[in-house]
């Protein structure tokens, strides 16, 4: 499966790239903010977007909403250094496949959340 990594901290983005690549994911691109993420999705058409919640400008939630409105949206998995409980209803209502705390990120954890069949994002 292909993945686009959206993370505003370059060092962590590099870490995630190497981690997921080692675990067998095909990395099709990286982005550091919402505008770059939306452009990269349009260009590379990834199966999965691993999306940081806290981005400069627009939040990951806003980007997830925009992606879900697309004709053939990718699966979206949100990630954050904060816990899922910190986001409450906003996370539960987001059009995403799931959420990973950055401390728990792995290729296996991402695979467990990502849909292998595409289609509309599932709601948590």
Buried (B, 14 or more C-beta within 10 A) or exposed (E): BBBBBBBBBEEBBEBBBEBBEEEEBEBBBBBBBBBBBBEBBEEBEBBBBBBBBBBEEBBBBEBBBBBBEEEEBBBBBBBBEEEBEEBEEEBEEBBBBBBBBBEEBEBEBBBEBBBEEEEEBEEB
